[in-house]
């Protein structure tokens, strides 16, 4: 039982690190090659699948994107903006 729990924790930790890296990459790509605007959660969803074959929904993508934005000192995405979805 303990070994299975430990494996699940490691898998979750790796997924978490990968998704934070994906969100950071989305910001980096958008700032370098985009129009200077912040990326939306849809870009994080697409990058997560293309880079790591991870499927996630827009709400989870928004959480990871907000975490990466906060880490860089940028304002968070507005919750009520439809354009971010």
N, C-alpha and C positions, 0 to 999 in steps of 0.2 A: 504494500500500500504506500509506504513512504517513498519508494523509488518512482512510482507512477506520479505521485504528487510533485516530486522534484522535477521530473521530466516535463510535466505540464507547466510548472513555474518557469523553467528554462525556455520552453517554447513560447510562452507568453512574453517573457522578457525579450527574446529575440524578435518577436513580432512587433513589440512596442518600439524597440530601437530602430527596426527597419522602417516603421511608419513615421517616426520622428525624422529620420533621414530623408524619407520621401517628401515630407512636408517642407523640410529645409531646401531640398533640391527644387521643389516647385517654386519657392520664393526666389531662389537664386536664378533659375531659368527665366522667370518672368521679369526680374529686374534687369538681367543682362540682355535678353533677347526680346522682351515684350515691350509694351508701351509704357512701362514704369508703374503700372497699376498692380495691385496685389492680386495674386491668383485666387480663384475660387475653389471650393471643396471639390468641384468636378475634376479639376486638374490633378488634385491629390489622388482621387479615385483612379483616374487613368494611369498616372505614374506608378501607383502602388501595384496595379495589375501588370503593367509592362515591365517593371523592374524586379518584382518579387513574386508575381502571380498571387498576390493577396487581394481578395475581394473585401470591400468594406462599403458601408452605406455613407450617404452624404453627411449625416449627423456625426458619425465617427471621424470622417475626413475633416469636418469643420473643427472638431476638438483638437486633432493633431495639427491642423494648420494654425489655429489660434495659439497653441503651445509654441510652435516654431516662431510665429510672429512676436509673441511676448518675449521669447528668449533673445530675439534680435532687437527688441525695444520698439517695435512697431505697434500701432493701435490694433486691437482685435477686430475681427469681422463683426458687423452689426447683426444681431439676432433677427431683426425684423426685415432686413433687406432681401427682397426676392432675387435680386441680381446676383447674390452670392451663392444661390442654390443651383 
